[in-house]
Amino acid sequence: MHFRILTFIGVKDLDARVSLKKNFEFRRLYTKGKSAVTPFVVVYCRRNGQGCNRLGYTISTKLGKAVVRNRVRRRLREIYRLNAHRLKKGYDIVVVARGRCVDGDYYKMESAFLKACSELGLTIEKETV
């Protein structure tokens, strides 16, 4: 018997090629990148010279145990996934969760992320005709 696995053809939002994993990548953004601070998140960004955005997330152990940190990480990933079409391409982005992310409202987190991205000039300006 031969089994065929059908897969969705396209680029995954958060696969290994488009995520920051190495410590030096995070440190480079912290030192040389631009940052924007909101009550929910701190966003660091820097151009990467590639055609796609690379994302990294930092959730401190101060926020809670693993279940809490993973919930915050999932929410931040979803916020990026749903708003990726609004952001310019070619940047390394690190999102640092702050204490209010643990119990914060999802929509307030989303608006804080978008506000930080617009402060950094990451959002695509809408053309008016």
Chimera marker file (.cmm) of the C-alpha trace (Angstrom):
<marker_set name="trace">
<marker id="1" x="0.000" y="0.000" z="0.000" r="1" g="1" b="0" radius="0.5"/>
<marker id="2" x="1.188" y="3.464" z="-0.808" r="1" g="1" b="0" radius="0.5"/>
<marker id="3" x="0.075" y="6.370" z="1.298" r="1" g="1" b="0" radius="0.5"/>
<marker id="4" x="0.216" y="9.901" z="0.063" r="1" g="1" b="0" radius="0.5"/>
<marker id="5" x="0.499" y="12.730" z="2.494" r="1" g="1" b="0" radius="0.5"/>
<marker id="6" x="-1.050" y="15.879" z="1.184" r="1" g="1" b="0" radius="0.5"/>
<marker id="7" x="0.341" y="19.038" z="2.698" r="1" g="1" b="0" radius="0.5"/>
<marker id="8" x="-0.622" y="22.643" z="2.389" r="1" g="1" b="0" radius="0.5"/>
<marker id="9" x="1.823" y="24.338" z="0.062" r="1" g="1" b="0" radius="0.5"/>
<marker id="10" x="2.996" y="27.638" z="1.491" r="1" g="1" b="0" radius="0.5"/>
<marker id="11" x="5.348" y="29.188" z="3.975" r="1" g="1" b="0" radius="0.5"/>
<marker id="12" x="4.697" y="28.444" z="7.609" r="1" g="1" b="0" radius="0.5"/>
<marker id="13" x="4.470" y="31.495" z="9.832" r="1" g="1" b="0" radius="0.5"/>
<marker id="14" x="6.813" y="30.258" z="12.534" r="1" g="1" b="0" radius="0.5"/>
<marker id="15" x="9.061" y="27.523" z="11.204" r="1" g="1" b="0" radius="0.5"/>
<marker id="16" x="12.778" y="27.251" z="11.897" r="1" g="1" b="0" radius="0.5"/>
<marker id="17" x="13.774" y="29.593" z="9.071" r="1" g="1" b="0" radius="0.5"/>
<marker id="18" x="11.703" y="32.500" z="10.328" r="1" g="1" b="0" radius="0.5"/>
<marker id="19" x="12.283" y="32.291" z="14.065" r="1" g="1" b="0" radius="0.5"/>
<marker id="20" x="15.159" y="33.553" z="16.158" r="1" g="1" b="0" radius="0.5"/>
<marker id="21" x="16.736" y="30.814" z="18.260" r="1" g="1" b="0" radius="0.5"/>
<marker id="22" x="20.354" y="31.690" z="18.948" r="1" g="1" b="0" radius="0.5"/>
<marker id="23" x="21.429" y="33.745" z="21.939" r="1" g="1" b="0" radius="0.5"/>
<marker id="24" x="23.651" y="36.032" z="19.832" r="1" g="1" b="0" radius="0.5"/>
<marker id="25" x="20.667" y="36.907" z="17.613" r="1" g="1" b="0" radius="0.5"/>
<marker id="26" x="18.679" y="38.063" z="20.633" r="1" g="1" b="0" radius="0.5"/>
<marker id="27" x="21.640" y="39.964" z="22.105" r="1" g="1" b="0" radius="0.5"/>
<marker id="28" x="22.274" y="41.721" z="18.778" r="1" g="1" b="0" radius="0.5"/>
<marker id="29" x="18.698" y="42.986" z="18.732" r="1" g="1" b="0" radius="0.5"/>
<marker id="30" x="18.831" y="44.113" z="22.348" r="1" g="1" b="0" radius="0.5"/>
<marker id="31" x="22.002" y="46.138" z="21.761" r="1" g="1" b="0" radius="0.5"/>
<marker id="32" x="21.691" y="47.380" z="18.160" r="1" g="1" b="0" radius="0.5"/>
<marker id="33" x="17.963" y="47.304" z="17.497" r="1" g="1" b="0" radius="0.5"/>
<marker id="34" x="15.276" y="49.913" z="18.031" r="1" g="1" b="0" radius="0.5"/>
<marker id="35" x="12.744" y="49.342" z="20.813" r="1" g="1" b="0" radius="0.5"/>
<marker id="36" x="9.231" y="50.383" z="21.753" r="1" g="1" b="0" radius="0.5"/>
<marker id="37" x="7.711" y="49.886" z="25.199" r="1" g="1" b="0" radius="0.5"/>
<marker id="38" x="4.054" y="49.343" z="26.102" r="1" g="1" b="0" radius="0.5"/>
<marker id="39" x="2.493" y="48.104" z="29.355" r="1" g="1" b="0" radius="0.5"/>
<marker id="40" x="2.103" y="44.608" z="27.879" r="1" g="1" b="0" radius="0.5"/>
<marker id="41" x="5.135" y="44.069" z="25.629" r="1" g="1" b="0" radius="0.5"/>
<marker id="42" x="8.502" y="45.464" z="24.630" r="1" g="1" b="0" radius="0.5"/>
<marker id="43" x="9.265" y="45.077" z="20.922" r="1" g="1" b="0" radius="0.5"/>
<marker id="44" x="12.792" y="45.196" z="19.492" r="1" g="1" b="0" radius="0.5"/>
<marker id="45" x="13.427" y="45.304" z="15.753" r="1" g="1" b="0" radius="0.5"/>
<marker id="46" x="16.295" y="45.516" z="13.272" r="1" g="1" b="0" radius="0.5"/>
<marker id="47" x="16.518" y="45.031" z="9.514" r="1" g="1" b="0" radius="0.5"/>
<marker id="48" x="17.812" y="41.580" z="8.549" r="1" g="1" b="0" radius="0.5"/>
<marker id="49" x="18.352" y="41.919" z="4.798" r="1" g="1" b="0" radius="0.5"/>
<marker id="50" x="16.122" y="38.931" z="4.030" r="1" g="1" b="0" radius="0.5"/>
<marker id="51" x="12.706" y="38.802" z="2.444" r="1" g="1" b="0" radius="0.5"/>
<marker id="52" x="10.870" y="37.691" z="5.567" r="1" g="1" b="0" radius="0.5"/>
<marker id="53" x="10.474" y="38.606" z="9.200" r="1" g="1" b="0" radius="0.5"/>
<marker id="54" x="12.192" y="36.478" z="11.829" r="1" g="1" b="0" radius="0.5"/>
<marker id="55" x="10.475" y="36.371" z="15.208" r="1" g="1" b="0" radius="0.5"/>
<marker id="56" x="11.686" y="35.642" z="18.703" r="1" g="1" b="0" radius="0.5"/>
<marker id="57" x="9.796" y="35.664" z="21.989" r="1" g="1" b="0" radius="0.5"/>
<marker id="58" x="11.131" y="36.238" z="25.485" r="1" g="1" b="0" radius="0.5"/>
<marker id="59" x="8.966" y="35.291" z="28.431" r="1" g="1" b="0" radius="0.5"/>
<marker id="60" x="10.714" y="35.522" z="31.775" r="1" g="1" b="0" radius="0.5"/>
<marker id="61" x="10.335" y="32.917" z="34.509" r="1" g="1" b="0" radius="0.5"/>
<marker id="62" x="9.210" y="35.814" z="36.708" r="1" g="1" b="0" radius="0.5"/>
<marker id="63" x="5.860" y="35.719" z="34.920" r="1" g="1" b="0" radius="0.5"/>
<marker id="64" x="4.980" y="32.282" z="36.229" r="1" g="1" b="0" radius="0.5"/>
<marker id="65" x="5.465" y="28.590" z="35.780" r="1" g="1" b="0" radius="0.5"/>
<marker id="66" x="5.721" y="26.844" z="32.413" r="1" g="1" b="0" radius="0.5"/>
<marker id="67" x="1.973" y="26.604" z="31.812" r="1" g="1" b="0" radius="0.5"/>
<marker id="68" x="1.539" y="30.354" z="32.280" r="1" g="1" b="0" radius="0.5"/>
<marker id="69" x="4.573" y="31.232" z="30.155" r="1" g="1" b="0" radius="0.5"/>
<marker id="70" x="3.457" y="28.931" z="27.335" r="1" g="1" b="0" radius="0.5"/>
<marker id="71" x="-0.027" y="30.482" z="27.359" r="1" g="1" b="0" radius="0.5"/>
<marker id="72" x="1.501" y="33.946" z="27.040" r="1" g="1" b="0" radius="0.5"/>
<marker id="73" x="3.777" y="32.725" z="24.230" r="1" g="1" b="0" radius="0.5"/>
<marker id="74" x="0.848" y="31.168" z="22.343" r="1" g="1" b="0" radius="0.5"/>
<marker id="75" x="-1.172" y="34.374" z="22.632" r="1" g="1" b="0" radius="0.5"/>
<marker id="76" x="1.732" y="36.500" z="21.347" r="1" g="1" b="0" radius="0.5"/>
<marker id="77" x="2.322" y="34.124" z="18.431" r="1" g="1" b="0" radius="0.5"/>
<marker id="78" x="-1.342" y="34.299" z="17.510" r="1" g="1" b="0" radius="0.5"/>
<marker id="79" x="-1.319" y="38.095" z="17.671" r="1" g="1" b="0" radius="0.5"/>
<marker id="80" x="1.621" y="38.170" z="15.263" r="1" g="1" b="0" radius="0.5"/>
<marker id="81" x="0.089" y="35.545" z="12.967" r="1" g="1" b="0" radius="0.5"/>
<marker id="82" x="-3.172" y="37.452" z="12.599" r="1" g="1" b="0" radius="0.5"/>
<marker id="83" x="-1.423" y="40.794" z="12.023" r="1" g="1" b="0" radius="0.5"/>
<marker id="84" x="1.577" y="39.711" z="9.931" r="1" g="1" b="0" radius="0.5"/>
<marker id="85" x="0.000" y="41.123" z="6.769" r="1" g="1" b="0" radius="0.5"/>
<marker id="86" x="0.082" y="44.612" z="8.348" r="1" g="1" b="0" radius="0.5"/>
<marker id="87" x="3.848" y="44.524" z="8.986" r="1" g="1" b="0" radius="0.5"/>
<marker id="88" x="6.738" y="45.283" z="6.676" r="1" g="1" b="0" radius="0.5"/>
<marker id="89" x="8.981" y="42.392" z="5.640" r="1" g="1" b="0" radius="0.5"/>
<marker id="90" x="12.705" y="42.015" z="6.203" r="1" g="1" b="0" radius="0.5"/>
<marker id="91" x="13.027" y="42.575" z="9.959" r="1" g="1" b="0" radius="0.5"/>
<marker id="92" x="14.207" y="40.630" z="12.977" r="1" g="1" b="0" radius="0.5"/>
<marker id="93" x="11.664" y="41.159" z="15.744" r="1" g="1" b="0" radius="0.5"/>
<marker id="94" x="11.874" y="40.181" z="19.405" r="1" g="1" b="0" radius="0.5"/>
<marker id="95" x="8.768" y="40.458" z="21.571" r="1" g="1" b="0" radius="0.5"/>
<marker id="96" x="9.392" y="40.578" z="25.328" r="1" g="1" b="0" radius="0.5"/>
<marker id="97" x="6.352" y="39.841" z="27.473" r="1" g="1" b="0" radius="0.5"/>
<marker id="98" x="5.758" y="42.003" z="30.533" r="1" g="1" b="0" radius="0.5"/>
<marker id="99" x="3.830" y="41.192" z="33.692" r="1" g="1" b="0" radius="0.5"/>
<marker id="100" x="0.449" y="42.388" z="32.473" r="1" g="1" b="0" radius="0.5"/>
<marker id="101" x="0.439" y="39.749" z="29.719" r="1" g="1" b="0" radius="0.5"/>
<marker id="102" x="-0.367" y="37.031" z="32.239" r="1" g="1" b="0" radius="0.5"/>
<marker id="103" x="-3.839" y="38.279" z="33.157" r="1" g="1" b="0" radius="0.5"/>
<marker id="104" x="-4.297" y="40.884" z="30.467" r="1" g="1" b="0" radius="0.5"/>
<marker id="105" x="-7.091" y="41.085" z="27.958" r="1" g="1" b="0" radius="0.5"/>
<marker id="106" x="-6.197" y="39.618" z="24.555" r="1" g="1" b="0" radius="0.5"/>
<marker id="107" x="-7.428" y="42.656" z="22.628" r="1" g="1" b="0" radius="0.5"/>
<marker id="108" x="-5.437" y="45.050" z="24.816" r="1" g="1" b="0" radius="0.5"/>
<marker id="109" x="-2.351" y="42.918" z="24.184" r="1" g="1" b="0" radius="0.5"/>
<marker id="110" x="-3.028" y="43.037" z="20.456" r="1" g="1" b="0" radius="0.5"/>
<marker id="111" x="-3.471" y="46.810" z="20.399" r="1" g="1" b="0" radius="0.5"/>
<marker id="112" x="-0.301" y="47.243" z="22.507" r="1" g="1" b="0" radius="0.5"/>
<marker id="113" x="1.680" y="45.089" z="20.042" r="1" g="1" b="0" radius="0.5"/>
<marker id="114" x="0.370" y="47.044" z="17.053" r="1" g="1" b="0" radius="0.5"/>
<marker id="115" x="1.075" y="50.354" z="18.785" r="1" g="1" b="0" radius="0.5"/>
<marker id="116" x="4.674" y="49.292" z="19.471" r="1" g="1" b="0" radius="0.5"/>
<marker id="117" x="5.087" y="48.157" z="15.852" r="1" g="1" b="0" radius="0.5"/>
<marker id="118" x="3.776" y="51.469" z="14.535" r="1" g="1" b="0" radius="0.5"/>
<marker id="119" x="6.172" y="53.391" z="16.815" r="1" g="1" b="0" radius="0.5"/>
<marker id="120" x="9.026" y="51.395" z="15.278" r="1" g="1" b="0" radius="0.5"/>
<marker id="121" x="7.802" y="52.015" z="11.741" r="1" g="1" b="0" radius="0.5"/>
<marker id="122" x="7.014" y="48.356" z="11.099" r="1" g="1" b="0" radius="0.5"/>
<marker id="123" x="3.421" y="48.824" z="9.998" r="1" g="1" b="0" radius="0.5"/>
<marker id="124" x="2.499" y="49.254" z="6.357" r="1" g="1" b="0" radius="0.5"/>
<marker id="125" x="0.933" y="52.628" z="5.735" r="1" g="1" b="0" radius="0.5"/>
<marker id="126" x="-2.426" y="52.439" z="4.035" r="1" g="1" b="0" radius="0.5"/>
<marker id="127" x="-2.573" y="54.287" z="0.739" r="1" g="1" b="0" radius="0.5"/>
<marker id="128" x="-5.504" y="56.642" z="0.385" r="1" g="1" b="0" radius="0.5"/>
<marker id="129" x="-6.850" y="57.258" z="-3.087" r="1" g="1" b="0" radius="0.5"/>
<link id1="1" id2="2" r="1" g="1" b="0" radius="0.2"/>
<link id1="2" id2="3" r="1" g="1" b="0" radius="0.2"/>
<link id1="3" id2="4" r="1" g="1" b="0" radius="0.2"/>
<link id1="4" id2="5" r="1" g="1" b="0" radius="0.2"/>
<link id1="5" id2="6" r="1" g="1" b="0" radius="0.2"/>
<link id1="6" id2="7" r="1" g="1" b="0" radius="0.2"/>
<link id1="7" id2="8" r="1" g="1" b="0" radius="0.2"/>
<link id1="8" id2="9" r="1" g="1" b="0" radius="0.2"/>
<link id1="9" id2="10" r="1" g="1" b="0" radius="0.2"/>
<link id1="10" id2="11" r="1" g="1" b="0" radius="0.2"/>
<link id1="11" id2="12" r="1" g="1" b="0" radius="0.2"/>
<link id1="12" id2="13" r="1" g="1" b="0" radius="0.2"/>
<link id1="13" id2="14" r="1" g="1" b="0" radius="0.2"/>
<link id1="14" id2="15" r="1" g="1" b="0" radius="0.2"/>
<link id1="15" id2="16" r="1" g="1" b="0" radius="0.2"/>
<link id1="16" id2="17" r="1" g="1" b="0" radius="0.2"/>
<link id1="17" id2="18" r="1" g="1" b="0" radius="0.2"/>
<link id1="18" id2="19" r="1" g="1" b="0" radius="0.2"/>
<link id1="19" id2="20" r="1" g="1" b="0" radius="0.2"/>
<link id1="20" id2="21" r="1" g="1" b="0" radius="0.2"/>
<link id1="21" id2="22" r="1" g="1" b="0" radius="0.2"/>
<link id1="22" id2="23" r="1" g="1" b="0" radius="0.2"/>
<link id1="23" id2="24" r="1" g="1" b="0" radius="0.2"/>
<link id1="24" id2="25" r="1" g="1" b="0" radius="0.2"/>
<link id1="25" id2="26" r="1" g="1" b="0" radius="0.2"/>
<link id1="26" id2="27" r="1" g="1" b="0" radius="0.2"/>
<link id1="27" id2="28" r="1" g="1" b="0" radius="0.2"/>
<link id1="28" id2="29" r="1" g="1" b="0" radius="0.2"/>
<link id1="29" id2="30" r="1" g="1" b="0" radius="0.2"/>
<link id1="30" id2="31" r="1" g="1" b="0" radius="0.2"/>
<link id1="31" id2="32" r="1" g="1" b="0" radius="0.2"/>
<link id1="32" id2="33" r="1" g="1" b="0" radius="0.2"/>
<link id1="33" id2="34" r="1" g="1" b="0" radius="0.2"/>
<link id1="34" id2="35" r="1" g="1" b="0" radius="0.2"/>
<link id1="35" id2="36" r="1" g="1" b="0" radius="0.2"/>
<link id1="36" id2="37" r="1" g="1" b="0" radius="0.2"/>
<link id1="37" id2="38" r="1" g="1" b="0" radius="0.2"/>
<link id1="38" id2="39" r="1" g="1" b="0" radius="0.2"/>
<link id1="39" id2="40" r="1" g="1" b="0" radius="0.2"/>
<link id1="40" id2="41" r="1" g="1" b="0" radius="0.2"/>
<link id1="41" id2="42" r="1" g="1" b="0" radius="0.2"/>
<link id1="42" id2="43" r="1" g="1" b="0" radius="0.2"/>
<link id1="43" id2="44" r="1" g="1" b="0" radius="0.2"/>
<link id1="44" id2="45" r="1" g="1" b="0" radius="0.2"/>
<link id1="45" id2="46" r="1" g="1" b="0" radius="0.2"/>
<link id1="46" id2="47" r="1" g="1" b="0" radius="0.2"/>
<link id1="47" id2="48" r="1" g="1" b="0" radius="0.2"/>
<link id1="48" id2="49" r="1" g="1" b="0" radius="0.2"/>
<link id1="49" id2="50" r="1" g="1" b="0" radius="0.2"/>
<link id1="50" id2="51" r="1" g="1" b="0" radius="0.2"/>
<link id1="51" id2="52" r="1" g="1" b="0" radius="0.2"/>
<link id1="52" id2="53" r="1" g="1" b="0" radius="0.2"/>
<link id1="53" id2="54" r="1" g="1" b="0" radius="0.2"/>
<link id1="54" id2="55" r="1" g="1" b="0" radius="0.2"/>
<link id1="55" id2="56" r="1" g="1" b="0" radius="0.2"/>
<link id1="56" id2="57" r="1" g="1" b="0" radius="0.2"/>
<link id1="57" id2="58" r="1" g="1" b="0" radius="0.2"/>
<link id1="58" id2="59" r="1" g="1" b="0" radius="0.2"/>
<link id1="59" id2="60" r="1" g="1" b="0" radius="0.2"/>
<link id1="60" id2="61" r="1" g="1" b="0" radius="0.2"/>
<link id1="61" id2="62" r="1" g="1" b="0" radius="0.2"/>
<link id1="62" id2="63" r="1" g="1" b="0" radius="0.2"/>
<link id1="63" id2="64" r="1" g="1" b="0" radius="0.2"/>
<link id1="64" id2="65" r="1" g="1" b="0" radius="0.2"/>
<link id1="65" id2="66" r="1" g="1" b="0" radius="0.2"/>
<link id1="66" id2="67" r="1" g="1" b="0" radius="0.2"/>
<link id1="67" id2="68" r="1" g="1" b="0" radius="0.2"/>
<link id1="68" id2="69" r="1" g="1" b="0" radius="0.2"/>
<link id1="69" id2="70" r="1" g="1" b="0" radius="0.2"/>
<link id1="70" id2="71" r="1" g="1" b="0" radius="0.2"/>
<link id1="71" id2="72" r="1" g="1" b="0" radius="0.2"/>
<link id1="72" id2="73" r="1" g="1" b="0" radius="0.2"/>
<link id1="73" id2="74" r="1" g="1" b="0" radius="0.2"/>
<link id1="74" id2="75" r="1" g="1" b="0" radius="0.2"/>
<link id1="75" id2="76" r="1" g="1" b="0" radius="0.2"/>
<link id1="76" id2="77" r="1" g="1" b="0" radius="0.2"/>
<link id1="77" id2="78" r="1" g="1" b="0" radius="0.2"/>
<link id1="78" id2="79" r="1" g="1" b="0" radius="0.2"/>
<link id1="79" id2="80" r="1" g="1" b="0" radius="0.2"/>
<link id1="80" id2="81" r="1" g="1" b="0" radius="0.2"/>
<link id1="81" id2="82" r="1" g="1" b="0" radius="0.2"/>
<link id1="82" id2="83" r="1" g="1" b="0" radius="0.2"/>
<link id1="83" id2="84" r="1" g="1" b="0" radius="0.2"/>
<link id1="84" id2="85" r="1" g="1" b="0" radius="0.2"/>
<link id1="85" id2="86" r="1" g="1" b="0" radius="0.2"/>
<link id1="86" id2="87" r="1" g="1" b="0" radius="0.2"/>
<link id1="87" id2="88" r="1" g="1" b="0" radius="0.2"/>
<link id1="88" id2="89" r="1" g="1" b="0" radius="0.2"/>
<link id1="89" id2="90" r="1" g="1" b="0" radius="0.2"/>
<link id1="90" id2="91" r="1" g="1" b="0" radius="0.2"/>
<link id1="91" id2="92" r="1" g="1" b="0" radius="0.2"/>
<link id1="92" id2="93" r="1" g="1" b="0" radius="0.2"/>
<link id1="93" id2="94" r="1" g="1" b="0" radius="0.2"/>
<link id1="94" id2="95" r="1" g="1" b="0" radius="0.2"/>
<link id1="95" id2="96" r="1" g="1" b="0" radius="0.2"/>
<link id1="96" id2="97" r="1" g="1" b="0" radius="0.2"/>
<link id1="97" id2="98" r="1" g="1" b="0" radius="0.2"/>
<link id1="98" id2="99" r="1" g="1" b="0" radius="0.2"/>
<link id1="99" id2="100" r="1" g="1" b="0" radius="0.2"/>
<link id1="100" id2="101" r="1" g="1" b="0" radius="0.2"/>
<link id1="101" id2="102" r="1" g="1" b="0" radius="0.2"/>
<link id1="102" id2="103" r="1" g="1" b="0" radius="0.2"/>
<link id1="103" id2="104" r="1" g="1" b="0" radius="0.2"/>
<link id1="104" id2="105" r="1" g="1" b="0" radius="0.2"/>
<link id1="105" id2="106" r="1" g="1" b="0" radius="0.2"/>
<link id1="106" id2="107" r="1" g="1" b="0" radius="0.2"/>
<link id1="107" id2="108" r="1" g="1" b="0" radius="0.2"/>
<link id1="108" id2="109" r="1" g="1" b="0" radius="0.2"/>
<link id1="109" id2="110" r="1" g="1" b="0" radius="0.2"/>
<link id1="110" id2="111" r="1" g="1" b="0" radius="0.2"/>
<link id1="111" id2="112" r="1" g="1" b="0" radius="0.2"/>
<link id1="112" id2="113" r="1" g="1" b="0" radius="0.2"/>
<link id1="113" id2="114" r="1" g="1" b="0" radius="0.2"/>
<link id1="114" id2="115" r="1" g="1" b="0" radius="0.2"/>
<link id1="115" id2="116" r="1" g="1" b="0" radius="0.2"/>
<link id1="116" id2="117" r="1" g="1" b="0" radius="0.2"/>
<link id1="117" id2="118" r="1" g="1" b="0" radius="0.2"/>
<link id1="118" id2="119" r="1" g="1" b="0" radius="0.2"/>
<link id1="119" id2="120" r="1" g="1" b="0" radius="0.2"/>
<link id1="120" id2="121" r="1" g="1" b="0" radius="0.2"/>
<link id1="121" id2="122" r="1" g="1" b="0" radius="0.2"/>
<link id1="122" id2="123" r="1" g="1" b="0" radius="0.2"/>
<link id1="123" id2="124" r="1" g="1" b="0" radius="0.2"/>
<link id1="124" id2="125" r="1" g="1" b="0" radius="0.2"/>
<link id1="125" id2="126" r="1" g="1" b="0" radius="0.2"/>
<link id1="126" id2="127" r="1" g="1" b="0" radius="0.2"/>
<link id1="127" id2="128" r="1" g="1" b="0" radius="0.2"/>
<link id1="128" id2="129" r="1" g="1" b="0" radius="0.2"/>
</marker_set>
